[in-house]
């Protein structure tokens, strides 16, 4: 690619990778904003830390019921955790 060439951000591999796990990234961001580490969040949810990690990495789908639990602990709307991968 020449210096003068441009590419839309949506066409970059970074964007595509981030968009594939949008829900996990939103969840990780909400945890960060709440000042909670995975272990702390897991304890509040009554689940194992590796399950929180699985949700953040996109290895586990976020059900509406689990989204409601996360939103209650993180004090955000459950709809904020809905990513493009679930639309």
N, C-alpha and C positions, 0 to 999 in steps of 0.2 A: 504494500500500500504506500502510495506517495504521501508526502507531507500534506499536500493540499486536499487529499481525499478525505471524505468524512463518512462516517457510518452511524446510523441511528442506534441509540443505546439499546433499543429493543432487539437489535440484531447481534449484539455482543454475546459471547459465551457466558460472561459473568451474569448478564441480565437473565438469560435463559435458565441458568442454574439456580439463581435466586428465585425465579418465578416458579420453578418446579416444586419447590418446598416453601411456598409462600406462607402457609399456615404455621409451619414450624418456625420460620423466621419471625413471624408476628408474635408467636408465643414466647420465643427467646427474648424478643425486644420488650415484651410486657413484663417478663421476669426481671430483666435488667432495670427497667424503670421502677419496678416495685422494690428493688434492692434485695431480691431474693436469689439465693443460689439454688441449684437443682435439688439438693438435699433438703433444704429448708422448705421449698415448695412441695416436694414430695411428702414431707412430714405433715404439712398442713392439709394436703389432699388425702392422706392415708394410703398412699401408694409408694412403690419403690422408686428410688432415684433413677434407676436405669429405665423405668417407664417414662419419666419426664424426658430423659435424654432421647428415647425412641420417638416421642412426640415431636421434639424439637428437630430431630434429624429427618423426620418424615417417614420413619420406619413403621409407624403406628398411626392409623387414621383416627382423627378426633371426632368422636360421636357427639351428637347434640347434648347428651347428658354429661359427658366429660367436659365439653366446652362450657357448659353451665357451671360445673364445679370449678374449673380454672378461672372463669370470669368472676365468680364469687370471691375466691381467694385473692385474685389479682386486682379486684375492684375495677373491672372493665366490662363493657358490654360483650356478651357472647358473640354477637355479630362481628365484632372487631377481630375475632379469631378465625372467621371464615375467610379462607383464601381462594384464589382462583382455582386451585386444585380440587376444590369441593363444590364449585358452582356447576 
